[in-house]
Amino acid sequence: MNNEDDELKQTIARLNNSDIELIRVLDDLIELLINKKVIKFTDLPNEAQQKLMMRQTLRQRTNHLNLLDDDDDSLKFL
């Protein structure tokens, strides 16, 4: 049973990492759709706008601290 527990923990950890990576993909996809004028930032529900703006702020702070290697993490919503 210990081996099964370890395997389950590893699977959950991989799933969590995958979720984090997918969130980043979705951030970039939303930015692309907005920049290409496929959607408007204001078309998104208010809660989604707030969450995206918070993530943008956090990503900019992280970039400012040079913790990320990305060249430009700013989302151009409006």
PyMOL commands that set and color helices and strands:
alter all, ss='L'
color gray80, all
select helices_A, chain A and resi 2-35+41-43+46-64
alter helices_A, ss='H'
color red, helices_A
deselect
rebuild
show_as cartoon
